[in-house]
C-alpha cells in the first residue's frame, strides 16, 4: 500500500523526463524550460506543486491504512 502511493507521488517527478524526451507539452516540459532560461520563480512554483503532490499521496496512504487493515490503530 505504501509503495503504491509513494510511486504515484514520484510519477509526477518522472513526468519531467518523459515530457522532455518526447516533447510533450505539460508541467514537466515547462519545468525543464524554466531551468534552461533560468526562471527561478517559476521553478520554485513548480517545485512546490511537485512536492505537494508527493505529500498529498503520502497523506492519503496514511489515511487509508486503517480502512484497509483493521489491525492498524487509528
PQR file of N, CA, C, O and H, with PARSE charges and radii, in Angstrom:
ATOM      1  N   UNK A   1       0.820  -1.186   0.000 -0.4000 1.5000
ATOM      2  CA  UNK A   1       0.000   0.000   0.000 -0.0000 2.0000
ATOM      3  C   UNK A   1       0.868   1.256   0.000  0.5500 1.7000
ATOM      4  O   UNK A   1       0.623   2.197  -0.755 -0.5500 1.4000
ATOM      5  N   UNK A   2       1.869   1.252   0.846 -0.4000 1.5000
ATOM      6  CA  UNK A   2       2.751   2.412   0.921 -0.0000 2.0000
ATOM      7  C   UNK A   2       3.454   2.639  -0.408  0.5500 1.7000
ATOM      8  O   UNK A   2       3.538   3.770  -0.887 -0.5500 1.4000
ATOM      9  H   UNK A   2       2.068   0.488   1.460  0.4000 1.0000
ATOM     10  N   UNK A   3       3.953   1.575  -0.996 -0.4000 1.5000
ATOM     11  CA  UNK A   3       4.695   1.711  -2.249 -0.0000 2.0000
ATOM     12  C   UNK A   3       3.817   2.226  -3.381  0.5500 1.7000
ATOM     13  O   UNK A   3       4.296   2.955  -4.250 -0.5500 1.4000
ATOM     14  H   UNK A   3       3.885   0.656  -0.607  0.4000 1.0000
ATOM     15  N   UNK A   4       2.553   1.862  -3.383 -0.4000 1.5000
ATOM     16  CA  UNK A   4       1.652   2.344  -4.436 -0.0000 2.0000
ATOM     17  C   UNK A   4       1.537   3.860  -4.373  0.5500 1.7000
ATOM     18  O   UNK A   4       1.675   4.536  -5.393 -0.5500 1.4000
ATOM     19  H   UNK A   4       2.164   1.270  -2.677  0.4000 1.0000
ATOM     20  N   UNK A   5       1.287   4.397  -3.191 -0.4000 1.5000
ATOM     21  CA  UNK A   5       1.088   5.838  -3.074 -0.0000 2.0000
ATOM     22  C   UNK A   5       2.400   6.614  -3.202  0.5500 1.7000
ATOM     23  O   UNK A   5       2.412   7.722  -3.739 -0.5500 1.4000
ATOM     24  H   UNK A   5       1.175   3.848  -2.363  0.4000 1.0000
ATOM     25  N   UNK A   6       3.495   6.043  -2.717 -0.4000 1.5000
ATOM     26  CA  UNK A   6       4.781   6.713  -2.881 -0.0000 2.0000
ATOM     27  C   UNK A   6       5.146   6.767  -4.356  0.5500 1.7000
ATOM     28  O   UNK A   6       5.646   7.785  -4.836 -0.5500 1.4000
ATOM     29  H   UNK A   6       3.485   5.143  -2.282  0.4000 1.0000
ATOM     30  N   UNK A   7       4.899   5.678  -5.080 -0.4000 1.5000
ATOM     31  CA  UNK A   7       5.199   5.676  -6.512 -0.0000 2.0000
ATOM     32  C   UNK A   7       4.280   6.601  -7.291  0.5500 1.7000
ATOM     33  O   UNK A   7       4.702   7.169  -8.299 -0.5500 1.4000
ATOM     34  H   UNK A   7       4.493   4.851  -4.691  0.4000 1.0000
ATOM     35  N   UNK A   8       3.038   6.770  -6.859 -0.4000 1.5000
ATOM     36  CA  UNK A   8       2.154   7.739  -7.511 -0.0000 2.0000
ATOM     37  C   UNK A   8       2.698   9.159  -7.342  0.5500 1.7000
ATOM     38  O   UNK A   8       2.633   9.970  -8.266 -0.5500 1.4000
ATOM     39  H   UNK A   8       2.695   6.309  -6.040  0.4000 1.0000
ATOM     40  N   UNK A   9       3.223   9.446  -6.178 -0.4000 1.5000
ATOM     41  CA  UNK A   9       3.815  10.763  -5.950 -0.0000 2.0000
ATOM     42  C   UNK A   9       5.076  10.970  -6.766  0.5500 1.7000
ATOM     43  O   UNK A   9       5.323  12.071  -7.256 -0.5500 1.4000
ATOM     44  H   UNK A   9       3.276   8.788  -5.428  0.4000 1.0000
ATOM     45  N   UNK A  10       5.872   9.929  -6.917 -0.4000 1.5000
ATOM     46  CA  UNK A  10       7.107  10.031  -7.700 -0.0000 2.0000
ATOM     47  C   UNK A  10       6.834  10.067  -9.195  0.5500 1.7000
ATOM     48  O   UNK A  10       7.685  10.513  -9.965 -0.5500 1.4000
ATOM     49  H   UNK A  10       5.670   9.034  -6.518  0.4000 1.0000
ATOM     50  N   UNK A  11       5.688   9.615  -9.611 -0.4000 1.5000
ATOM     51  CA  UNK A  11       5.332   9.657 -11.022 -0.0000 2.0000
ATOM     52  C   UNK A  11       5.322  11.090 -11.524  0.5500 1.7000
ATOM     53  O   UNK A  11       5.673  11.355 -12.674 -0.5500 1.4000
ATOM     54  H   UNK A  11       4.997   9.252  -8.985  0.4000 1.0000
ATOM     55  N   UNK A  12       4.924  11.999 -10.673 -0.4000 1.5000
ATOM     56  CA  UNK A  12       4.917  13.411 -11.049 -0.0000 2.0000
ATOM     57  C   UNK A  12       6.328  13.865 -11.391  0.5500 1.7000
ATOM     58  O   UNK A  12       6.518  14.637 -12.330 -0.5500 1.4000
ATOM     59  H   UNK A  12       4.638  11.784  -9.740  0.4000 1.0000
ATOM     60  N   UNK A  13       7.309  13.402 -10.648 -0.4000 1.5000
ATOM     61  CA  UNK A  13       8.693  13.766 -10.935 -0.0000 2.0000
ATOM     62  C   UNK A  13       9.174  13.120 -12.235  0.5500 1.7000
ATOM     63  O   UNK A  13       9.985  13.710 -12.949 -0.5500 1.4000
ATOM     64  H   UNK A  13       7.155  12.774  -9.885  0.4000 1.0000
ATOM     65  N   UNK A  14       8.692  11.930 -12.549 -0.4000 1.5000
ATOM     66  CA  UNK A  14       9.064  11.270 -13.791 -0.0000 2.0000
ATOM     67  C   UNK A  14       8.493  11.945 -15.015  0.5500 1.7000
ATOM     68  O   UNK A  14       8.970  11.729 -16.129 -0.5500 1.4000
ATOM     69  H   UNK A  14       8.033  11.451 -11.969  0.4000 1.0000
ATOM     70  N   UNK A  15       7.481  12.755 -14.818 -0.4000 1.5000
ATOM     71  CA  UNK A  15       6.854  13.486 -15.917 -0.0000 2.0000
ATOM     72  C   UNK A  15       7.860  14.427 -16.572  0.5500 1.7000
ATOM     73  O   UNK A  15       7.808  14.640 -17.783 -0.5500 1.4000
ATOM     74  H   UNK A  15       7.093  12.931 -13.913  0.4000 1.0000
ATOM     75  N   UNK A  16       8.757  14.983 -15.799 -0.4000 1.5000
ATOM     76  CA  UNK A  16       9.749  15.918 -16.342 -0.0000 2.0000
ATOM     77  C   UNK A  16      10.584  15.230 -17.412  0.5500 1.7000
ATOM     78  O   UNK A  16      10.789  15.781 -18.493 -0.5500 1.4000
ATOM     79  H   UNK A  16       8.799  14.810 -14.814  0.4000 1.0000
ATOM     80  N   UNK A  17      11.060  14.040 -17.118 -0.4000 1.5000
ATOM     81  CA  UNK A  17      11.889  13.304 -18.070 -0.0000 2.0000
ATOM     82  C   UNK A  17      11.094  12.908 -19.310  0.5500 1.7000
ATOM     83  O   UNK A  17      11.561  13.101 -20.433 -0.5500 1.4000
ATOM     84  H   UNK A  17      10.893  13.592 -16.240  0.4000 1.0000
ATOM     85  N   UNK A  18       9.908  12.363 -19.119 -0.4000 1.5000
ATOM     86  CA  UNK A  18       9.100  11.893 -20.247 -0.0000 2.0000
ATOM     87  C   UNK A  18       8.710  13.042 -21.161  0.5500 1.7000
ATOM     88  O   UNK A  18       8.817  12.925 -22.382 -0.5500 1.4000
ATOM     89  H   UNK A  18       9.528  12.206 -18.207  0.4000 1.0000
ATOM     90  N   UNK A  19       8.259  14.150 -20.587 -0.4000 1.5000
ATOM     91  CA  UNK A  19       7.832  15.280 -21.411 -0.0000 2.0000
ATOM     92  C   UNK A  19       9.008  15.930 -22.134  0.5500 1.7000
ATOM     93  O   UNK A  19       8.844  16.467 -23.229 -0.5500 1.4000
ATOM     94  H   UNK A  19       8.173  14.245 -19.595  0.4000 1.0000
ATOM     95  N   UNK A  20      10.184  15.884 -21.531 -0.4000 1.5000
ATOM     96  CA  UNK A  20      11.355  16.452 -22.183 -0.0000 2.0000
ATOM     97  C   UNK A  20      11.809  15.571 -23.343  0.5500 1.7000
ATOM     98  O   UNK A  20      12.116  16.080 -24.420 -0.5500 1.4000
ATOM     99  H   UNK A  20      10.318  15.448 -20.641  0.4000 1.0000
ATOM    100  N   UNK A  21      11.855  14.261 -23.136 -0.4000 1.5000
ATOM    101  CA  UNK A  21      12.323  13.351 -24.167 -0.0000 2.0000
ATOM    102  C   UNK A  21      11.367  13.310 -25.352  0.5500 1.7000
ATOM    103  O   UNK A  21      11.811  13.339 -26.500 -0.5500 1.4000
ATOM    104  H   UNK A  21      11.606  13.847 -22.260  0.4000 1.0000
ATOM    105  N   UNK A  22      10.072  13.243 -25.098 -0.4000 1.5000
ATOM    106  CA  UNK A  22       9.097  13.097 -26.175 -0.0000 2.0000
ATOM    107  C   UNK A  22       8.484  14.429 -26.635  0.5500 1.7000
ATOM    108  O   UNK A  22       7.589  14.433 -27.480 -0.5500 1.4000
ATOM    109  H   UNK A  22       9.711  13.219 -24.166  0.4000 1.0000
ATOM    110  N   UNK A  23       8.951  15.540 -26.095 -0.4000 1.5000
ATOM    111  CA  UNK A  23       8.481  16.882 -26.458 -0.0000 2.0000
ATOM    112  C   UNK A  23       6.974  17.036 -26.289  0.5500 1.7000
ATOM    113  O   UNK A  23       6.311  17.641 -27.131 -0.5500 1.4000
ATOM    114  H   UNK A  23       9.678  15.537 -25.409  0.4000 1.0000
ATOM    115  N   UNK A  24       6.441  16.497 -25.217 -0.4000 1.5000
ATOM    116  CA  UNK A  24       5.015  16.659 -24.912 -0.0000 2.0000
ATOM    117  C   UNK A  24       4.838  17.933 -24.091  0.5500 1.7000
ATOM    118  O   UNK A  24       5.662  18.215 -23.222 -0.5500 1.4000
ATOM    119  H   UNK A  24       6.979  16.005 -24.533  0.4000 1.0000
ATOM    120  N   UNK A  25       3.796  18.700 -24.342 -0.4000 1.5000
ATOM    121  CA  UNK A  25       3.567  19.892 -23.517 -0.0000 2.0000
ATOM    122  C   UNK A  25       2.992  19.505 -22.160  0.5500 1.7000
ATOM    123  O   UNK A  25       2.162  18.601 -22.060 -0.5500 1.4000
ATOM    124  H   UNK A  25       3.127  18.471 -25.049  0.4000 1.0000
ATOM    125  N   UNK A  26       3.435  20.188 -21.135 -0.4000 1.5000
ATOM    126  CA  UNK A  26       2.934  19.924 -19.796 -0.0000 2.0000
ATOM    127  C   UNK A  26       3.821  20.563 -18.746  0.5500 1.7000
ATOM    128  O   UNK A  26       4.720  21.341 -19.065 -0.5500 1.4000
ATOM    129  H   UNK A  26       4.109  20.922 -21.216  0.4000 1.0000
ATOM    130  N   UNK A  27       3.561  20.226 -17.485 -0.4000 1.5000
ATOM    131  CA  UNK A  27       4.330  20.822 -16.388 -0.0000 2.0000
ATOM    132  C   UNK A  27       5.785  20.394 -16.401  0.5500 1.7000
ATOM    133  O   UNK A  27       6.662  21.176 -16.036 -0.5500 1.4000
ATOM    134  H   UNK A  27       2.831  19.594 -17.226  0.4000 1.0000
ATOM    135  N   UNK A  28       6.053  19.161 -16.817 -0.4000 1.5000
ATOM    136  CA  UNK A  28       7.436  18.695 -16.877 -0.0000 2.0000
ATOM    137  C   UNK A  28       8.256  19.462 -17.892  0.5500 1.7000
ATOM    138  O   UNK A  28       9.390  19.854 -17.619 -0.5500 1.4000
ATOM    139  H   UNK A  28       5.340  18.526 -17.114  0.4000 1.0000
ATOM    140  N   UNK A  29       7.681  19.674 -19.067 -0.4000 1.5000
ATOM    141  CA  UNK A  29       8.369  20.461 -20.092 -0.0000 2.0000
ATOM    142  C   UNK A  29       8.547  21.908 -19.665  0.5500 1.7000
ATOM    143  O   UNK A  29       9.578  22.526 -19.930 -0.5500 1.4000
ATOM    144  H   UNK A  29       6.759  19.355 -19.289  0.4000 1.0000
ATOM    145  N   UNK A  30       7.534  22.438 -19.005 -0.4000 1.5000
ATOM    146  CA  UNK A  30       7.616  23.810 -18.501 -0.0000 2.0000
ATOM    147  C   UNK A  30       8.724  23.933 -17.456  0.5500 1.7000
ATOM    148  O   UNK A  30       9.457  24.922 -17.432 -0.5500 1.4000
ATOM    149  H   UNK A  30       6.696  21.937 -18.791  0.4000 1.0000
ATOM    150  N   UNK A  31       8.840  22.923 -16.594 -0.4000 1.5000
ATOM    151  CA  UNK A  31       9.887  22.922 -15.572 -0.0000 2.0000
ATOM    152  C   UNK A  31      11.267  22.891 -16.226  0.5500 1.7000
ATOM    153  O   UNK A  31      12.174  23.607 -15.802 -0.5500 1.4000
ATOM    154  H   UNK A  31       8.244  22.120 -16.613  0.4000 1.0000
ATOM    155  N   UNK A  32      11.424  22.062 -17.256 -0.4000 1.5000
ATOM    156  CA  UNK A  32      12.702  21.965 -17.963 -0.0000 2.0000
ATOM    157  C   UNK A  32      13.052  23.289 -18.639  0.5500 1.7000
ATOM    158  O   UNK A  32      14.202  23.725 -18.592 -0.5500 1.4000
ATOM    159  H   UNK A  32      10.687  21.481 -17.600  0.4000 1.0000
ATOM    160  N   UNK A  33      12.065  23.928 -19.269 -0.4000 1.5000
ATOM    161  CA  UNK A  33      12.303  25.224 -19.900 -0.0000 2.0000
ATOM    162  C   UNK A  33      12.659  26.286 -18.869  0.5500 1.7000
ATOM    163  O   UNK A  33      13.518  27.132 -19.116 -0.5500 1.4000
ATOM    164  H   UNK A  33      11.131  23.574 -19.308  0.4000 1.0000
ATOM    165  N   UNK A  34      12.006  26.243 -17.723 -0.4000 1.5000
ATOM    166  CA  UNK A  34      12.297  27.223 -16.674 -0.0000 2.0000
ATOM    167  C   UNK A  34      13.708  27.035 -16.126  0.5500 1.7000
ATOM    168  O   UNK A  34      14.358  28.005 -15.737 -0.5500 1.4000
ATOM    169  H   UNK A  34      11.309  25.555 -17.522  0.4000 1.0000
ATOM    170  N   UNK A  35      14.178  25.799 -16.094 -0.4000 1.5000
ATOM    171  CA  UNK A  35      15.556  25.559 -15.661 -0.0000 2.0000
ATOM    172  C   UNK A  35      16.558  26.022 -16.706  0.5500 1.7000
ATOM    173  O   UNK A  35      17.655  26.462 -16.361 -0.5500 1.4000
ATOM    174  H   UNK A  35      13.650  25.011 -16.410  0.4000 1.0000
ATOM    175  N   UNK A  36      16.196  25.928 -17.969 -0.4000 1.5000
ATOM    176  CA  UNK A  36      17.098  26.322 -19.050 -0.0000 2.0000
ATOM    177  C   UNK A  36      17.275  27.829 -19.135  0.5500 1.7000
ATOM    178  O   UNK A  36      18.341  28.305 -19.529 -0.5500 1.4000
ATOM    179  H   UNK A  36      15.305  25.571 -18.250  0.4000 1.0000
ATOM    180  N   UNK A  37      16.245  28.588 -18.772 -0.4000 1.5000
ATOM    181  CA  UNK A  37      16.267  30.040 -19.016 -0.0000 2.0000
ATOM    182  C   UNK A  37      17.148  30.801 -18.030  0.5500 1.7000
ATOM    183  O   UNK A  37      17.857  31.629 -18.602 -0.5500 1.4000
ATOM    184  H   UNK A  37      15.380  28.202 -18.452  0.4000 1.0000
ATOM    185  N   UNK A  38      17.280  30.756 -16.874 -0.4000 1.5000
ATOM    186  CA  UNK A  38      16.648  30.317 -15.640 -0.0000 2.0000
ATOM    187  C   UNK A  38      15.570  31.284 -15.150  0.5500 1.7000
ATOM    188  O   UNK A  38      15.807  32.479 -14.979 -0.5500 1.4000
ATOM    189  H   UNK A  38      16.704  30.084 -16.409  0.4000 1.0000
ATOM    190  N   UNK A  39      14.404  30.737 -14.937 -0.4000 1.5000
ATOM    191  CA  UNK A  39      13.259  31.481 -14.414 -0.0000 2.0000
ATOM    192  C   UNK A  39      12.976  30.948 -13.008  0.5500 1.7000
ATOM    193  O   UNK A  39      12.161  30.043 -12.829 -0.5500 1.4000
ATOM    194  H   UNK A  39      14.212  29.766 -15.076  0.4000 1.0000
ATOM    195  N   UNK A  40      13.655  31.517 -12.024 -0.4000 1.5000
ATOM    196  CA  UNK A  40      13.620  30.973 -10.674 -0.0000 2.0000
ATOM    197  C   UNK A  40      12.248  31.007 -10.005  0.5500 1.7000
ATOM    198  O   UNK A  40      11.911  30.040  -9.322 -0.5500 1.4000
ATOM    199  H   UNK A  40      14.317  32.253 -12.170  0.4000 1.0000
ATOM    200  N   UNK A  41      11.431  32.054 -10.155 -0.4000 1.5000
ATOM    201  CA  UNK A  41      10.101  31.999  -9.538 -0.0000 2.0000
ATOM    202  C   UNK A  41       9.235  30.859 -10.095  0.5500 1.7000
ATOM    203  O   UNK A  41       8.487  30.227  -9.350 -0.5500 1.4000
ATOM    204  H   UNK A  41      11.705  32.840 -10.710  0.4000 1.0000
ATOM    205  N   UNK A  42       9.338  30.604 -11.392 -0.4000 1.5000
ATOM    206  CA  UNK A  42       8.583  29.509 -11.993 -0.0000 2.0000
ATOM    207  C   UNK A  42       9.097  28.161 -11.505  0.5500 1.7000
ATOM    208  O   UNK A  42       8.305  27.256 -11.241 -0.5500 1.4000
ATOM    209  H   UNK A  42       9.945  31.117 -11.997  0.4000 1.0000
ATOM    210  N   UNK A  43      10.409  28.020 -11.382 -0.4000 1.5000
ATOM    211  CA  UNK A  43      11.000  26.779 -10.864 -0.0000 2.0000
ATOM    212  C   UNK A  43      10.526  26.538  -9.437  0.5500 1.7000
ATOM    213  O   UNK A  43      10.166  25.413  -9.088 -0.5500 1.4000
ATOM    214  H   UNK A  43      11.052  28.755 -11.596  0.4000 1.0000
ATOM    215  N   UNK A  44      10.521  27.573  -8.614 -0.4000 1.5000
ATOM    216  CA  UNK A  44      10.066  27.425  -7.235 -0.0000 2.0000
ATOM    217  C   UNK A  44       8.598  27.037  -7.166  0.5500 1.7000
ATOM    218  O   UNK A  44       8.218  26.189  -6.359 -0.5500 1.4000
ATOM    219  H   UNK A  44      10.813  28.486  -8.897  0.4000 1.0000
ATOM    220  N   UNK A  45       7.775  27.647  -8.000 -0.4000 1.5000
ATOM    221  CA  UNK A  45       6.353  27.322  -8.005 -0.0000 2.0000
ATOM    222  C   UNK A  45       6.092  25.892  -8.451  0.5500 1.7000
ATOM    223  O   UNK A  45       5.280  25.194  -7.844 -0.5500 1.4000
ATOM    224  H   UNK A  45       8.084  28.336  -8.656  0.4000 1.0000
ATOM    225  N   UNK A  46       6.770  25.448  -9.505 -0.4000 1.5000
ATOM    226  CA  UNK A  46       6.581  24.079  -9.978 -0.0000 2.0000
ATOM    227  C   UNK A  46       7.142  23.065  -8.985  0.5500 1.7000
ATOM    228  O   UNK A  46       6.565  21.992  -8.801 -0.5500 1.4000
ATOM    229  H   UNK A  46       7.429  26.015  -9.999  0.4000 1.0000
ATOM    230  N   UNK A  47       8.257  23.396  -8.348 -0.4000 1.5000
ATOM    231  CA  UNK A  47       8.796  22.514  -7.321 -0.0000 2.0000
ATOM    232  C   UNK A  47       7.802  22.368  -6.176  0.5500 1.7000
ATOM    233  O   UNK A  47       7.645  21.283  -5.618 -0.5500 1.4000
ATOM    234  H   UNK A  47       8.725  24.267  -8.498  0.4000 1.0000
ATOM    235  N   UNK A  48       7.137  23.458  -5.831 -0.4000 1.5000
ATOM    236  CA  UNK A  48       6.121  23.412  -4.788 -0.0000 2.0000
ATOM    237  C   UNK A  48       4.962  22.503  -5.197  0.5500 1.7000
ATOM    238  O   UNK A  48       4.458  21.735  -4.378 -0.5500 1.4000
ATOM    239  H   UNK A  48       7.265  24.340  -6.285  0.4000 1.0000
ATOM    240  N   UNK A  49       4.540  22.586  -6.455 -0.4000 1.5000
ATOM    241  CA  UNK A  49       3.456  21.734  -6.952 -0.0000 2.0000
ATOM    242  C   UNK A  49       3.864  20.264  -6.907  0.5500 1.7000
ATOM    243  O   UNK A  49       3.090  19.422  -6.452 -0.5500 1.4000
ATOM    244  H   UNK A  49       4.950  23.210  -7.120  0.4000 1.0000
ATOM    245  N   UNK A  50       5.064  19.947  -7.370 -0.4000 1.5000
ATOM    246  CA  UNK A  50       5.529  18.557  -7.374 -0.0000 2.0000
ATOM    247  C   UNK A  50       5.692  18.025  -5.948  0.5500 1.7000
ATOM    248  O   UNK A  50       5.309  16.889  -5.665 -0.5500 1.4000
ATOM    249  H   UNK A  50       5.694  20.631  -7.740  0.4000 1.0000
ATOM    250  N   UNK A  51       6.252  18.828  -5.056 -0.4000 1.5000
ATOM    251  CA  UNK A  51       6.422  18.402  -3.668 -0.0000 2.0000
ATOM    252  C   UNK A  51       5.067  18.228  -2.982  0.5500 1.7000
ATOM    253  O   UNK A  51       4.890  17.316  -2.174 -0.5500 1.4000
ATOM    254  H   UNK A  51       6.564  19.750  -5.285  0.4000 1.0000
ATOM    255  N   UNK A  52       4.119  19.096  -3.303 -0.4000 1.5000
ATOM    256  CA  UNK A  52       2.778  18.966  -2.725 -0.0000 2.0000
ATOM    257  C   UNK A  52       2.106  17.678  -3.176  0.5500 1.7000
ATOM    258  O   UNK A  52       1.397  17.044  -2.394 -0.5500 1.4000
ATOM    259  H   UNK A  52       4.263  19.837  -3.960  0.4000 1.0000
ATOM    260  N   UNK A  53       2.320  17.285  -4.419 -0.4000 1.5000
ATOM    261  CA  UNK A  53       1.744  16.033  -4.918 -0.0000 2.0000
ATOM    262  C   UNK A  53       2.282  14.836  -4.138  0.5500 1.7000
ATOM    263  O   UNK A  53       1.529  13.920  -3.807 -0.5500 1.4000
ATOM    264  H   UNK A  53       2.896  17.799  -5.054  0.4000 1.0000
ATOM    265  N   UNK A  54       3.565  14.842  -3.849 -0.4000 1.5000
ATOM    266  CA  UNK A  54       4.159  13.748  -3.076 -0.0000 2.0000
ATOM    267  C   UNK A  54       3.601  13.738  -1.655  0.5500 1.7000
ATOM    268  O   UNK A  54       3.295  12.674  -1.118 -0.5500 1.4000
ATOM    269  H   UNK A  54       4.177  15.586  -4.119  0.4000 1.0000
ATOM    270  N   UNK A  55       3.467  14.901  -1.050 -0.4000 1.5000
ATOM    271  CA  UNK A  55       2.948  14.989   0.318 -0.0000 2.0000
ATOM    272  C   UNK A  55       1.497  14.535   0.378  0.5500 1.7000
ATOM    273  O   UNK A  55       1.109  13.829   1.309 -0.5500 1.4000
ATOM    274  H   UNK A  55       3.715  15.766  -1.485  0.4000 1.0000
ATOM    275  N   UNK A  56       0.693  14.929  -0.600 -0.4000 1.5000
ATOM    276  CA  UNK A  56      -0.716  14.521  -0.631 -0.0000 2.0000
ATOM    277  C   UNK A  56      -0.830  13.006  -0.778  0.5500 1.7000
ATOM    278  O   UNK A  56      -1.655  12.385  -0.107 -0.5500 1.4000
ATOM    279  H   UNK A  56       1.008  15.502  -1.357  0.4000 1.0000
ATOM    280  N   UNK A  57      -0.024  12.407  -1.635 -0.4000 1.5000
ATOM    281  CA  UNK A  57      -0.079  10.955  -1.816 -0.0000 2.0000
ATOM    282  C   UNK A  57       0.330  10.213  -0.538  0.5500 1.7000
ATOM    283  O   UNK A  57      -0.278   9.201  -0.188 -0.5500 1.4000
ATOM    284  H   UNK A  57       0.646  12.912  -2.180  0.4000 1.0000
ATOM    285  N   UNK A  58       1.348  10.708   0.150 -0.4000 1.5000
ATOM    286  CA  UNK A  58       1.750  10.088   1.413 -0.0000 2.0000
ATOM    287  C   UNK A  58       0.667  10.236   2.477  0.5500 1.7000
ATOM    288  O   UNK A  58       0.438   9.314   3.260 -0.5500 1.4000
ATOM    289  H   UNK A  58       1.842  11.530  -0.134  0.4000 1.0000
ATOM    290  N   UNK A  59       0.006  11.376   2.512 -0.4000 1.5000
ATOM    291  CA  UNK A  59      -1.081  11.586   3.471 -0.0000 2.0000
ATOM    292  C   UNK A  59      -2.255  10.665   3.174  0.5500 1.7000
ATOM    293  O   UNK A  59      -2.842  10.096   4.095 -0.5500 1.4000
ATOM    294  H   UNK A  59       0.192  12.126   1.876  0.4000 1.0000
ATOM    295  N   UNK A  60      -2.608  10.509   1.892 -0.4000 1.5000
ATOM    296  CA  UNK A  60      -3.677   9.584   1.524 -0.0000 2.0000
ATOM    297  C   UNK A  60      -3.350   8.158   1.931  0.5500 1.7000
ATOM    298  O   UNK A  60      -4.224   7.429   2.399 -0.5500 1.4000
ATOM    299  H   UNK A  60      -2.131  10.971   1.144  0.4000 1.0000
ATOM    300  N   UNK A  61      -2.103   7.758   1.757 -0.4000 1.5000
ATOM    301  CA  UNK A  61      -1.702   6.411   2.173 -0.0000 2.0000
ATOM    302  C   UNK A  61      -1.878   6.249   3.677  0.5500 1.7000
ATOM    303  O   UNK A  61      -2.367   5.217   4.135 -0.5500 1.4000
ATOM    304  H   UNK A  61      -1.393   8.351   1.377  0.4000 1.0000
ATOM    305  N   UNK A  62      -1.483   7.260   4.449 -0.4000 1.5000
ATOM    306  CA  UNK A  62      -1.625   7.184   5.907 -0.0000 2.0000
ATOM    307  C   UNK A  62      -3.087   7.143   6.334  0.5500 1.7000
ATOM    308  O   UNK A  62      -3.430   6.471   7.307 -0.5500 1.4000
ATOM    309  H   UNK A  62      -1.085   8.098   4.076  0.4000 1.0000
ATOM    310  N   UNK A  63      -3.944   7.851   5.618 -0.4000 1.5000
ATOM    311  CA  UNK A  63      -5.365   7.875   5.979 -0.0000 2.0000
ATOM    312  C   UNK A  63      -6.088   6.589   5.572  0.5500 1.7000
ATOM    313  O   UNK A  63      -7.065   6.203   6.213 -0.5500 1.4000
ATOM    314  H   UNK A  63      -3.665   8.396   4.828  0.4000 1.0000
ATOM    315  N   UNK A  64      -5.623   5.931   4.523 -0.4000 1.5000
ATOM    316  CA  UNK A  64      -6.295   4.719   4.054 -0.0000 2.0000
ATOM    317  C   UNK A  64      -5.845   3.453   4.779  0.5500 1.7000
ATOM    318  O   UNK A  64      -6.531   2.433   4.712 -0.5500 1.4000
ATOM    319  H   UNK A  64      -4.829   6.245   4.002  0.4000 1.0000
ATOM    320  N   UNK A  65      -4.713   3.497   5.464 -0.4000 1.5000
ATOM    321  CA  UNK A  65      -4.231   2.317   6.186 -0.0000 2.0000
ATOM    322  C   UNK A  65      -5.259   1.733   7.147  0.5500 1.7000
ATOM    323  O   UNK A  65      -5.533   0.535   7.078 -0.5500 1.4000
ATOM    324  H   UNK A  65      -4.155   4.325   5.518  0.4000 1.0000
ATOM    325  N   UNK A  66      -5.841   2.533   8.045 -0.4000 1.5000
ATOM    326  CA  UNK A  66      -6.820   1.953   8.984 -0.0000 2.0000
ATOM    327  C   UNK A  66      -8.065   1.396   8.300  0.5500 1.7000
ATOM    328  O   UNK A  66      -8.693   0.478   8.826 -0.5500 1.4000
ATOM    329  H   UNK A  66      -5.619   3.506   8.101  0.4000 1.0000
ATOM    330  N   UNK A  67      -8.427   1.924   7.157 -0.4000 1.5000
ATOM    331  CA  UNK A  67      -9.598   1.423   6.452 -0.0000 2.0000
ATOM    332  C   UNK A  67      -9.331   0.068   5.793  0.5500 1.7000
ATOM    333  O   UNK A  67     -10.221  -0.779   5.727 -0.5500 1.4000
ATOM    334  H   UNK A  67      -7.917   2.671   6.730  0.4000 1.0000
ATOM    335  N   UNK A  68      -8.117  -0.130   5.311 -0.4000 1.5000
ATOM    336  CA  UNK A  68      -7.784  -1.366   4.607 -0.0000 2.0000
ATOM    337  C   UNK A  68      -7.291  -2.475   5.529  0.5500 1.7000
ATOM    338  O   UNK A  68      -7.469  -3.658   5.237 -0.5500 1.4000
ATOM    339  H   UNK A  68      -7.394   0.559   5.365  0.4000 1.0000
ATOM    340  N   UNK A  69      -6.676  -2.093   6.636 -0.4000 1.5000
ATOM    341  CA  UNK A  69      -6.150  -3.086   7.578 -0.0000 2.0000
ATOM    342  C   UNK A  69      -6.637  -2.721   8.973  0.5500 1.7000
ATOM    343  O   UNK A  69      -6.122  -1.781   9.578 -0.5500 1.4000
ATOM    344  H   UNK A  69      -6.532  -1.132   6.874  0.4000 1.0000
ATOM    345  N   UNK A  70      -7.627  -3.452   9.497 -0.4000 1.5000
ATOM    346  CA  UNK A  70      -8.195  -3.111  10.803 -0.0000 2.0000
ATOM    347  C   UNK A  70      -7.216  -3.295  11.972  0.5500 1.7000
ATOM    348  O   UNK A  70      -7.463  -2.792  13.068 -0.5500 1.4000
ATOM    349  H   UNK A  70      -8.046  -4.216   9.006  0.4000 1.0000
ATOM    350  N   UNK A  71      -6.126  -4.001  11.748 -0.4000 1.5000
ATOM    351  CA  UNK A  71      -5.135  -4.179  12.824 -0.0000 2.0000
ATOM    352  C   UNK A  71      -4.377  -2.904  13.137  0.5500 1.7000
ATOM    353  O   UNK A  71      -3.818  -2.756  14.224 -0.5500 1.4000
ATOM    354  H   UNK A  71      -5.925  -4.409  10.858  0.4000 1.0000
ATOM    355  N   UNK A  72      -4.356  -1.984  12.187 -0.4000 1.5000
ATOM    356  CA  UNK A  72      -3.670  -0.716  12.384 -0.0000 2.0000
ATOM    357  C   UNK A  72      -4.581   0.198  13.186  0.5500 1.7000
ATOM    358  O   UNK A  72      -5.735   0.406  12.813 -0.5500 1.4000
ATOM    359  H   UNK A  72      -4.810  -2.104  11.304  0.4000 1.0000
ATOM    360  N   UNK A  73      -4.084   0.735  14.265 -0.4000 1.5000
ATOM    361  CA  UNK A  73      -4.904   1.607  15.123 -0.0000 2.0000
ATOM    362  C   UNK A  73      -5.130   2.959  14.502  0.5500 1.7000
ATOM    363  O   UNK A  73      -4.385   3.389  13.622 -0.5500 1.4000
ATOM    364  H   UNK A  73      -3.146   0.565  14.569  0.4000 1.0000
ATOM    365  N   UNK A  74      -6.152   3.616  14.961 -0.4000 1.5000
ATOM    366  CA  UNK A  74      -6.443   4.956  14.453 -0.0000 2.0000
ATOM    367  C   UNK A  74      -5.793   6.000  15.265  0.5500 1.7000
ATOM    368  O   UNK A  74      -5.936   7.187  14.973 -0.5500 1.4000
ATOM    369  H   UNK A  74      -6.758   3.266  15.675  0.4000 1.0000
TER
END
